[in-house]
Amino acid sequence: MEIKASMVKDLRDKTGAGMMDAKKALVEANGDMDKAAEILRQKGIASADKKMGRIAAEGVVSTFISDKTGAMVEVNCETDFVAKNESFKEAANNIAKIIVEKNPKNVEELNGTVMSDGNTVENYIKAQIAKIGEKITIRRFVRYDNDSCVSTYVHNGKIGVLLEVKAPSCENCQSCGDDIRTIAKDICLHIASSAPEFVSREQIPSDVIAEEKRIEMGKEDLAKKPENIREKIVEGRINKLMASRCLIEQPFVKNPDITVGQLIEGKMEIVKFDRYTLGEGLEKRQDNFAEEVMSQIKG
């Protein structure tokens, strides 16, 4: 059967495969579009498995909110170039939506979740690998569903925040009002910028405070001071340090004359938040472009 250019184009548009791969699949399938797509998918899954040993520390943080339920997910790829690809970003958004809708308990369960088209999330990811050509992994996610108002902010796909607040009007999320939603959004922006670790001091584990006190007590500038004086100085330092790590005690980023606690006083309660920084703790891939070019020349 003659394989026309229009057929190759249609298959490319459908699968995202390269021109030559699409043409070979059509030849193998004797022009059957569905069978050719299946062949590409099978080959894509095979190549995807080979890519899973690579380092993937780039990517995006994506969020999705529906009514009072919200999710935030970090999806990793190998290069910043792919992270900016619209297909990759759309895939991450779709995964965040699935987390909201299906409520998986962990990444393993998420990978096995069946999507609306009958495919699992794992196979969906493998299809994206075949289309984009890089290792793609779901690293982590968080989901809120506690009958409260949920807000989010994502900065350039690199820093994401999911926030849960409780306002008097939260019995009906639609009646929260623009003022509450605006403040919640501003707090998300503040969290992204100021990176607090806790909502309030009540959440700080006692061993964290004890460790910080031990470090401060051992600093050289206090070595020659009497014990009672050292205790008072360290107490002041610990107090200041803990305040800097608590959201409600931080100066509000849009108006440093007030704290976040003063901003929300009488309006809402901050229940919890999560803040993701893309790739934190992951090994970055170190590219040697000279070697890469040379290998292509030799190849």
C-alpha positions as CSV (number, residue, x, y, z in Angstrom):
1,M,0.0,0.0,0.0
2,E,1.2,3.5,-0.8
3,I,2.0,5.5,2.3
4,K,1.1,9.1,1.5
5,A,2.6,12.2,3.1
6,S,-0.8,13.1,4.6
7,M,-1.0,9.8,6.4
8,V,2.4,10.3,7.9
9,K,1.4,13.8,9.0
10,D,-1.8,12.5,10.6
11,L,0.1,9.8,12.5
12,R,2.7,12.3,13.7
13,D,-0.1,14.7,14.9
14,K,-1.8,11.8,16.7
15,T,1.3,10.3,18.4
16,G,4.0,13.0,18.4
17,A,6.4,10.6,16.8
18,G,9.1,11.6,14.4
19,M,8.5,11.6,10.6
20,M,10.6,8.5,9.8
21,D,9.3,6.6,12.8
22,A,5.7,7.3,11.7
23,K,6.4,6.3,8.1
24,K,8.1,3.0,9.2
25,A,5.2,2.2,11.4
26,L,2.7,2.8,8.6
27,V,4.6,0.6,6.3
28,E,4.7,-2.1,8.9
29,A,1.0,-1.8,9.6
30,N,0.2,-1.7,5.8
31,G,-1.4,1.7,6.2
32,D,-3.6,0.9,9.1
33,M,-3.5,4.1,11.3
34,D,-4.6,2.5,14.5
35,K,-2.2,-0.4,14.2
36,A,0.6,2.0,13.3
37,A,-0.1,4.0,16.4
38,E,-0.1,0.8,18.5
39,I,3.3,-0.1,17.0
40,L,4.7,3.3,17.8
41,R,3.4,3.0,21.3
42,Q,4.9,-0.4,21.8
43,K,8.2,0.9,20.5
44,G,7.9,4.0,22.6
45,I,7.3,2.0,25.8
46,A,10.3,-0.1,25.0
47,S,12.5,3.0,24.5
48,A,10.9,4.6,27.6
49,D,12.1,1.7,29.7
50,K,15.7,2.3,28.5
51,K,15.4,6.0,29.5
52,M,14.4,5.3,33.1
53,G,18.0,5.0,34.3
54,R,18.8,8.6,33.4
55,I,18.8,11.5,35.9
56,A,15.6,13.6,35.8
57,A,15.9,16.6,38.1
58,E,14.3,19.2,35.9
59,G,10.5,19.5,35.3
60,V,7.6,21.4,36.7
61,V,5.5,21.7,39.8
62,S,1.8,21.7,38.9
63,T,-1.4,22.2,40.8
64,F,-5.1,21.7,40.3
65,I,-8.1,22.7,42.5
66,S,-11.7,21.6,42.2
67,D,-14.1,23.1,44.7
68,K,-12.6,22.3,48.1
69,T,-10.1,19.7,46.9
70,G,-6.6,20.6,45.7
71,A,-3.5,18.7,44.6
72,M,0.2,19.6,43.9
73,V,2.6,17.4,42.1
74,E,6.2,17.5,41.0
75,V,6.8,15.8,37.6
76,N,10.5,15.5,36.6
77,C,12.2,15.3,33.2
78,E,15.9,15.5,32.2
79,T,16.2,19.0,30.7
80,D,14.9,22.5,31.2
81,F,14.2,22.6,27.5
82,V,11.6,19.8,27.8
83,A,10.2,21.3,31.1
84,K,9.2,24.3,29.0
85,N,7.5,22.1,26.4
86,E,3.7,22.6,26.3
87,S,3.0,18.9,25.9
88,F,5.1,18.2,29.0
89,K,3.3,20.9,31.0
90,E,-0.1,19.6,29.9
91,A,0.9,16.1,31.0
92,A,1.8,17.4,34.5
93,N,-1.5,19.4,34.7
94,N,-3.4,16.2,33.7
95,I,-1.7,14.2,36.5
96,A,-2.5,16.9,39.1
97,K,-6.2,16.7,38.0
98,I,-6.1,12.9,38.2
99,I,-4.8,13.1,41.8
100,V,-7.7,15.3,42.7
101,E,-10.3,13.1,41.0
102,K,-8.9,9.6,42.0
103,N,-7.3,10.3,45.4
104,P,-4.3,7.9,45.2
105,K,-2.5,7.2,48.4
106,N,1.0,7.4,47.0
107,V,3.0,7.6,43.7
108,E,2.9,3.8,43.3
109,E,-0.9,3.8,43.5
110,L,-1.1,6.8,41.3
111,N,1.0,5.1,38.6
112,G,-1.6,2.2,38.6
113,T,-4.6,4.5,38.5
114,V,-6.8,4.0,35.4
115,M,-7.5,7.1,33.4
116,S,-10.7,8.0,31.5
117,D,-9.3,6.5,28.2
118,G,-8.6,3.1,29.9
119,N,-4.8,3.5,30.2
120,T,-3.0,3.6,33.5
121,V,-1.0,6.7,34.5
122,E,2.2,4.7,34.1
123,N,1.4,3.9,30.5
124,Y,0.4,7.5,30.0
125,I,3.8,8.6,31.2
126,K,5.5,6.1,29.0
127,A,3.6,7.4,26.0
128,Q,4.8,10.9,26.9
129,I,8.4,9.6,27.1
130,A,8.0,8.2,23.6
131,K,6.6,11.5,22.4
132,I,9.0,13.8,24.1
133,G,12.1,11.6,24.2
134,E,13.2,12.0,27.8
135,K,12.8,10.2,31.1
136,I,9.7,11.5,32.9
137,T,8.9,10.6,36.5
138,I,6.3,11.5,39.1
139,R,8.4,12.4,42.1
140,R,5.8,13.4,44.8
141,F,2.4,14.9,45.3
142,V,0.1,16.1,48.1
143,R,-3.7,16.3,48.1
144,Y,-6.0,18.4,50.3
145,D,-9.7,17.5,50.9
146,N,-10.8,18.7,54.3
147,D,-13.9,20.8,53.6
148,S,-11.9,24.0,53.7
149,C,-10.8,26.7,51.3
150,V,-7.8,25.6,49.2
151,S,-5.6,28.0,47.4
152,T,-2.4,27.7,45.3
153,Y,0.4,29.6,43.6
154,V,3.1,28.3,41.2
155,H,6.1,30.5,40.3
156,N,7.4,29.7,36.8
157,G,6.8,26.0,37.4
158,K,9.7,25.9,39.8
159,I,8.1,26.7,43.2
160,G,4.6,25.5,44.1
161,V,2.5,26.2,47.1
162,L,-0.8,24.5,48.3
163,L,-2.6,26.2,51.2
164,E,-5.6,25.3,53.2
165,V,-7.4,28.0,55.2
166,K,-10.5,27.9,57.4
167,A,-12.8,30.9,57.2
168,P,-16.2,31.4,58.9
169,S,-17.8,31.2,55.4
170,C,-16.0,27.9,54.6
171,E,-19.2,25.9,55.2
172,N,-20.0,27.0,51.6
173,C,-16.8,27.5,49.7
174,Q,-18.6,29.6,47.1
175,S,-19.5,32.2,49.7
176,C,-15.9,32.7,50.9
177,G,-15.8,35.9,49.0
178,D,-13.2,37.6,46.9
179,D,-11.5,39.1,49.9
180,I,-10.8,35.7,51.5
181,R,-9.6,34.2,48.2
182,T,-7.4,37.2,47.6
183,I,-5.8,37.0,51.0
184,A,-5.3,33.2,50.6
185,K,-3.6,33.8,47.2
186,D,-1.4,36.5,48.7
187,I,-0.3,34.1,51.5
188,C,0.5,31.5,48.9
189,L,2.8,34.0,47.2
190,H,4.3,34.9,50.6
191,I,5.0,31.2,51.3
192,A,6.7,30.8,47.9
193,S,8.9,33.8,48.6
194,S,9.7,33.4,52.3
195,A,9.8,29.6,52.6
196,P,8.4,29.1,56.1
197,E,8.6,25.6,57.6
198,F,5.7,25.7,60.0
199,V,2.4,27.4,60.5
200,S,3.0,28.3,64.1
201,R,5.4,27.5,67.0
202,E,3.0,24.8,68.2
203,Q,4.0,22.7,65.2
204,I,7.8,22.9,65.8
205,P,9.1,19.6,67.3
206,S,10.8,19.9,70.6
207,D,13.9,18.1,69.3
208,V,14.3,20.8,66.6
209,I,14.4,23.5,69.3
210,A,16.7,21.5,71.5
211,E,19.2,21.0,68.6
212,E,19.2,24.7,67.7
213,K,19.8,25.6,71.4
214,R,22.7,23.1,71.5
215,I,24.3,24.8,68.4
216,E,23.8,28.3,69.8
217,M,25.2,27.4,73.2
218,G,28.4,26.1,71.5
219,K,29.1,29.2,69.5
220,E,32.5,30.8,70.1
221,D,31.1,34.3,70.8
222,L,29.4,33.0,74.0
223,A,32.2,30.8,75.3
224,K,33.6,33.3,77.9
225,K,30.2,34.6,79.1
226,P,28.7,33.4,82.4
227,E,26.2,30.5,82.2
228,N,23.1,32.6,83.1
229,I,24.0,35.3,80.5
230,R,24.6,32.7,77.9
231,E,21.1,31.2,78.6
232,K,19.4,34.5,78.1
233,I,21.3,35.3,74.9
234,V,20.6,31.9,73.5
235,E,16.9,32.1,74.5
236,G,16.6,35.4,72.5
237,R,18.4,34.0,69.5
238,I,16.2,30.8,69.5
239,N,13.1,33.0,69.8
240,K,14.1,35.0,66.8
241,L,15.1,32.0,64.8
242,M,11.9,30.1,65.5
243,A,9.8,33.2,64.6
244,S,11.6,33.4,61.2
245,R,10.5,29.8,60.5
246,C,6.9,30.2,61.4
247,L,4.5,31.5,58.8
248,I,2.2,33.5,61.0
249,E,5.2,35.3,62.7
250,Q,6.9,36.3,59.4
251,P,6.6,39.9,58.1
252,F,4.0,39.8,55.3
253,V,5.9,40.0,52.0
254,K,3.5,42.7,50.6
255,N,3.5,44.8,53.7
256,P,6.5,44.1,56.1
257,D,4.9,46.4,58.7
258,I,2.6,43.6,59.7
259,T,3.0,39.8,60.2
260,V,1.0,37.2,58.4
261,G,-0.8,36.5,61.7
262,Q,-1.9,40.1,61.9
263,L,-3.0,40.0,58.2
264,I,-5.4,37.1,58.8
265,E,-6.6,38.0,62.3
266,G,-10.3,37.7,62.6
267,K,-10.6,36.7,59.0
268,M,-9.3,33.1,58.7
269,E,-7.2,30.4,60.2
270,I,-4.3,28.8,58.4
271,V,-4.7,25.0,58.7
272,K,-1.7,23.8,56.7
273,F,0.5,24.4,53.7
274,D,3.0,22.5,51.5
275,R,5.8,24.1,49.5
276,Y,7.6,22.3,46.7
277,T,10.9,23.5,45.2
278,L,11.5,21.8,41.9
279,G,14.4,19.2,42.1
280,E,15.3,19.9,45.7
281,G,17.6,17.2,46.9
282,L,17.9,15.6,43.5
283,E,21.2,15.1,41.6
284,K,21.4,17.4,38.6
285,R,22.6,16.0,35.3
286,Q,26.0,17.3,34.3
287,D,26.1,17.6,30.5
288,N,29.4,17.7,28.6
289,F,28.3,19.3,25.3
290,A,31.7,18.8,23.7
291,E,31.6,15.1,24.2
292,E,28.0,15.0,23.1
293,V,28.8,16.8,19.8
294,M,31.8,14.5,19.2
295,S,29.8,11.4,19.8
296,Q,27.2,12.6,17.2
297,I,30.0,13.3,14.7
298,K,31.5,9.8,15.3
299,G,28.0,8.3,15.2
